């Protein structure tokens, strides 16, 4: 999440986590939504950078990447046997 600052990263992470919760229906709390949004953005940004050599920039681009990454993390947790 380069170029948006820590406060911007928290805001985008919270929104991305909320969007992922509405899409995936994991029933997690606000703090977990923020964590998933930020981690999802970090993971998907790293993947995009490794594959494409670039990532989506700006607030909207990072929101999309964060929400998609959070959905990806929720899916991975669901796939692990013995988990929700």
KEVEX-364802 format. One record per residue: x, y, z of N, C-alpha, C, O in turn. Coordinates in pm, whole numbers, plus 32768, in hexadecimal, padded with zeros to 4 digits. Layout:
BEGIN
XYZXYZXYZXYZ...
! end
This chain:
BEGIN
80547F8B80008000800080008059807C8000805280CE805C80A880887F9F810780F77F9880C181797F718067817A7F1D80EC81E47FB180BE82677F89803D82987FC8801183077FAA7FFF8249801E7F80827780597F8C829280EE7F3082CC81287FF9826B812D800F828581BB7FCA821F82147F7881CF81E67FEE822382947FB981C282F37F2581D4830D7EDA817283137EF9824F831C7E6B826783367E18823F82BD7DAE820282CB7E49826282477E04823881CC7DFF81A181BF7D9A816A81947E6C815D81E57E7080CA81DF7E09808E823E7DC9802A821C7DFA80C982B57D96809683147D0880AC82E17CB3805482EE7CF0812082A77C6B813D82707C4B80DE81FD7BDF80A381F87CAA80D181A17C958078812F7C897FE7815E7C367F9C812B7CDB7FBF81BF7CD47F3881F47C4C7F1A82337C147EAF82207C187F7A827E7B947F6882BC7B287F5B82527AD27F03825B7B2C7FB181EF7AC87FAA81837AD67F2A81327A727EEB81107B527F0481137B697E8980C67B3B7E0F81147AFE7DB480DB7B567E0C81957B287D9D81E87A917D9781F17A577D2B81F07A517E0A81FB79BF7E0F81FF79837DDC817C79227D90817C79BD7E07810C798F7DD8808979A07D41807E79467CFB804F7A147D0E80A97A2D7C7E80A579CA7C3380FD799E7BC580D979A87C6C817079467C2C81C878BD7C24818578797BBE819078967C8D813F78157C8C80FA78147C27808877AC7BEC806A78877C138046788F7BB67FD678967B258007784F7ACE7FD578ED7B0C806A790B7A83809578B87A53810C78B279DB812678777AAD815578237A8D81C9786B7A3C8235783879D4825F78E47A68826579297A1A82CC78FB7A37835A791F79EC83B578AE7AA28371787D7AC983F778F17ADE845978F67A9E84C2794B7B37843779BA7B5C848F79A37BEA84C0794F7C32848A79EE7C12852579DE7C96855E7A277D02850F7A6D7CE584AE7A157D7F853B7A517DF184F87AE97DEA84F77B287E0784917B257DC585687BB77DBD856E7BEC7D55850C7C4F7D6E84C77BAC7CE285047BD87C7B84A67BC47CAA84177C147C8783C07B5B7CF783FC7B477D2F83767BBA7D8B834F7BEB7D8482DE7BE57DDF83AB7C557E3983907CD47DE983777D1E7E0583187CED7D8783CB7D657D3483BC7D627CEA83367DC67CEA82EE7CF17CAC83147CE77C6482957CF47CC2821E7D317C9E81B97CBD7D3982287CC87D9981BA7D587DC481A37D857DCA81317D9F7DE1820F7E2B7E0C82027E837D9881D47ED37DA881787E767D2382137EC57CB081EA7EA47C85815C7EFC7C5F810F7E247C8B813A7DFC7C6880B27E397CC4804B7E647C987FE07E3D7D44806A7E7B7DA480107F107D8A80027F477D907F947F537D6C80717FE27D4F806C7FFE7CD2801A80587CD17FC67FB17C6980337FC77BEA7FEB7FAC7BFC7F567FFE7BD47F047F3B7C367F337F1A7C437EA57F737CA87E5F7F917C977DE97F9F7D117EA47FFF7D6E7E6880817D277E4980BC7D3D7DE080AF7CD17EA4812B7C867E8D811B7C277E1681767C1A7DC480A97BE67E0E80907B8A7D9E808C7BD77D1A80CA7BAF7CB880427C457D1880397C967C9E80C17CCC7C7480E27CCE7BFE810F7CF97CD581937D2F7CB681EF7CC37C80823E7CDC7C2581E57C4A7CB882397BDB7C8982137BAF7BFC826A7B8C7BAD81937BB17BDD81657B827B5A816D7BF07AF181A27BDA7A8481397C657B11812E7CD17AAE819E7D387AB781B47D847A5881E47D3C7B27824A7DA27B3A82107E277B6382597E8B7B69818F7E2C7B7F814A7EA67BA680CC7E807BF280A37E0C7BF280907EE07C3380137EC87C7B7FB67F3F7C647FDE7FA47C2B7F3B7F337C907EDC7FA07C807EFF80107CE27F1B7FF57D567EFD808A7CB47F2080FB7D097EA681487D357E3881347D027EBA81A17D937E4F81F87DC27DF381B57E267DFE813D7E427D9982057E5A7D3C81D47EC07CDE816A7E8A7CC981037ECA7CA481827E157C4381237DDD7C8880A17DB67C5480347DD17CFB80AC7D777D4580347D507D6A7FE07DC97D5D7F657DC57D9780207E347DBB7FD77EAD7D407F9E7EF37D497F357F327CCE7FE07EE87C527FAB7F207C2A7F2B7ED87C037EC97F177C347F2B7E557C147EB47E057C757E437E277C4A7DD17E3D7CF67E617E2A7D5A7DFC7E4A7D467DC77ED87D507D4F7EEF7D2A7E1F7F367D147DF57FC17C9B7D9C7FD17CA17D3780177C2D7DC07F907BB37D6F7F997BC87CE67F587BA07C807F8F7C077CE47EE47C227C657EA07C827C107EF27C6F7B967EFE7CE87C4E7F2A7D477C047F7E7D077BCF7FFD7D247B5F80267CB07C1D803B7C6A7BEF80B37C0E7B7A80917C047B1B80DE7BCA7B8080207B777B0F7FF37BCD7A937FDE7BA57A2580037C437AA67FA37CA07A387F8E7CCA79FA80137CCF798080207CEA7A4E80767D117A1980F97C9E79D1813E7CB47969817C7C267A0581357BB079C2816F7B9D793A812D7B7F78D781727BAC793380AA7B9E78B580617C077850808F7BE877DB80A57C83787C809E7CEF782380CA7CD177EB81547CE77775816D7CA0784081AF7C7E781182357C0C77AC822F7C0D774B827B7BAD77BF81D87B3D776281CC7B6876DB81937B2F767481B67BCB76DB813C7BF8766180FB7C487607815A7C48758C814A7C8C764481BD7CDB75F6821B7C7D7599826A7C1C75C782A67C9A751782677C4374B882AE7C3A74D583447C9C74FA83847BC374C3837A7BAE74D884087B937568842E7B82758684A47B8D75C383CD7B74765083E67AE5767283BD7A9F761E83847ABB76ED83DB7A34771C83B87A2B771E832679C3774282EF
! end
